[in-house]
Amino acid sequence: GILALPVEKGPAGFAPSALSIICCWVFMAAAGLLLAEVALATARQTGRQTVSIETMASLTLGRWGTPITSICYLLLHYALLVAYFVKTGIVVETMSEGGVAASVGTIG
């Protein structure tokens, strides 16, 4: 993720590292602003104060956009959950100085 960019891009030098981080920031800021714009337009259209991702997808992408968006959202969060579990296992293994295998650390 974004936290690993300075470490991974460090050997390339300061300028490429800074440029890649700035590009990531611009992309994330633009994505957030676009999501906020769709959320406000959907709230105004439906007359509700709060709207869900599913509601936004159904109004903007149509009938087939809703299940595709829901599946993508679930896969994204599943991937994040797996990444957190794997990193937890690595941290547990490191803290136990190899006494607990990384695969055991992810189970709990």
N, C-alpha and C positions, 0 to 999 in steps of 0.2 A: 503494500500500500504506500501511501504518501510518506509514512514514517521511514520506510526503507530507501526512499529515493536518495537522500544525502549520502548514505553509506554505499549504495550501489553505484551511484554516479560520481562519487568522490575521485576515483582515479582519472576520470576524464578532465577534471579541472573545475574551477569555480564557475566559469561562464556557462558551460553546458549544464552543470548541475542546477544553477540558478534558473536558466532558461526552461529546463524541464519541469521544475517545481512551479514556475510562473505559469507555464502552459497548463499544467494540471489544475492550478487554482482558477485560471480563466474558464476552463471547461466546467469545473464544479460550480463556479459562481453562475455561469450561463445556464446550466441545467437547473439549478435552484431557482433562478429568476423565471425561467420558462415554466417550471412546475407551479410556482406561485401565481403566475399570470393565468394559467389554466384553472387553478383552484379558485381564484377570485371570479373569473368569468363563469365557472360552473356554479359557484355559490350565488352569483347574481341571477343566473338563468333559472336555477331551481328555487330560489327564495329562501334557502337554508343558510345558516351561518357556517356550518361545518360540512365538508364533503369528503368522501373517501376517494382513494385511488380508483376503485372500481366504478364509482359514479362518474369521475372525470373521464375514464376510458370509455364508458358506454356512451357518453354524450359527444365525445370528440372522435372516437375511432369506430363507433358503430357496434353492431351485434357481435362481430367476430373479434373486435379489439378487446372486449372485456375478458374473455377467457385467456387470450394470449397474454394480456397484461398481468393477469392474476398468476398465471404459470411462471412468467418471467420474474415477478416479484417473489414468489415462493422459492424459486431456484436461487435467486440472489441471496435471500436470507438463509437458505440451507447452506450455500457455499460459505457465507460468513460464519455460520455456526461451526462448520467443519474446520475452518481456518482457526477460529478461537480455540477449539478443542485441541487441535494439533499443536498450536503454540503453547497452550497450557501444559501439554505433555512434555514439550521440550524444556519449559521452565522448571517443571517438577523434577525432571531428570537432572538438569543442571544444578538445582538447589540441593538435591540429594547426593550430588557428586557421583552419579552413576549408580547409586544404590537402588533406584527405582527406574525401570526402563520407561522410555517415552510412551510406549504403547499402554503401559499400566497407568501412567499419569493422566492419560486422557480419559480413562474410564472412571476414575474417581478414587 
